[in-house]
Amino acid sequence: LEEMAPADEGAAWNYWLGASDAAAEGVWVWTDGSVSDFTHWRTAPTPQPDNHGGGEDCLTLAGHPSVVPRVAWNDLGCSSDAVSGWFCKFEPVGDADGDSISDACDVE
């Protein structure tokens, strides 16, 4: 995460995480259709999610040096220009021995 933060240490940043509550406000569903009990919403200065303006339906991981916690979840509009990129979840590719470590990284 530190490598993905802006060079300006005083700047805020957001990355898409792949969940949305567009179908039902307050019910966060991941792109694979799953729902998780885990949350890590920002608590200050404005507790999240706040659905500010009625259109914040997409989940971001947000960072800012002057708020607590420094890195936490935030809801934003799904077409927001405030987002720098995204995180993706994917299954390991090429795992012949079934140890959940890609064959490219496996040590024999």
C-alpha positions in Angstrom: 0.0 0.0 0.0 2.8 2.4 0.8 4.1 2.1 -2.7 0.7 2.9 -4.2 0.2 6.0 -2.1 0.8 9.4 -3.8 4.3 10.9 -3.6 2.8 13.9 -1.9 2.5 12.6 1.7 -0.2 15.1 2.5 -2.5 13.9 -0.3 -5.5 11.6 0.1 -5.9 8.5 -2.1 -8.6 5.9 -3.0 -8.5 2.5 -4.7 -11.5 0.5 -5.7 -12.0 -2.7 -3.7 -14.8 -4.3 -5.8 -17.9 -4.1 -3.6 -21.1 -2.2 -4.0 -24.4 -1.5 -2.3 -26.1 -0.2 -5.4 -28.7 -3.0 -5.4 -29.7 -2.4 -1.7 -28.4 0.5 0.3 -26.2 -0.7 3.2 -25.8 -4.3 1.9 -22.3 -4.5 0.5 -21.8 -7.2 -2.1 -18.5 -8.2 -3.7 -18.2 -8.5 -7.4 -18.2 -12.3 -7.0 -21.6 -12.1 -5.3 -20.4 -12.8 -1.8 -21.3 -10.8 1.3 -18.8 -10.5 4.1 -19.3 -9.7 7.8 -15.9 -8.0 7.9 -15.8 -4.2 7.7 -13.1 -1.5 8.2 -15.0 1.8 7.7 -13.4 5.1 8.3 -14.6 6.5 11.7 -13.5 10.2 11.5 -13.9 12.9 10.6 -17.1 11.7 9.0 -18.1 8.1 9.9 -18.4 5.9 6.8 -20.3 4.7 4.9 -22.3 8.0 4.6 -23.8 7.7 1.1 -23.0 11.4 0.7 -25.3 13.0 -1.8 -27.2 9.8 -2.2 -25.0 8.2 -4.8 -22.0 6.6 -3.1 -22.5 3.0 -3.9 -18.9 1.7 -4.5 -16.3 0.7 -1.9 -12.8 2.1 -1.8 -9.7 1.7 0.4 -9.0 5.3 1.3 -5.8 6.8 2.8 -5.2 10.2 4.3 -2.4 11.2 6.6 -4.6 13.4 8.9 -7.6 11.2 9.6 -8.0 8.1 11.9 -7.6 5.4 10.9 -5.1 6.5 8.3 -6.2 3.7 5.9 -9.8 2.5 6.0 -12.9 1.9 3.8 -14.9 4.7 2.3 -17.9 4.8 0.0 -17.7 6.9 -3.2 -19.7 7.3 -6.3 -18.9 4.6 -8.8 -17.7 7.0 -11.4 -15.6 9.2 -9.0 -12.5 10.8 -10.4 -11.0 10.6 -6.9 -9.9 7.0 -7.5 -6.3 6.2 -8.5 -6.7 2.5 -9.3 -8.0 -0.8 -7.9 -7.2 -4.0 -6.1 -8.1 -7.4 -7.5 -8.6 -10.8 -6.0 -7.7 -13.8 -8.1 -6.9 -17.5 -7.7 -3.3 -18.7 -8.0 -2.5 -19.9 -11.5 -0.5 -23.1 -12.0 -0.5 -24.8 -8.6 0.4 -28.4 -9.4 1.0 -29.4 -5.8 -2.2 -27.7 -4.4 -0.4 -25.7 -1.7 -2.0 -22.4 -2.8 1.4 -21.1 -3.9 1.8 -20.4 -7.7 4.2 -22.8 -9.3 6.2 -19.7 -10.5 6.9 -18.9 -6.8 7.1 -22.4 -5.4 10.4 -23.7 -4.1 11.0 -27.4 -4.5 
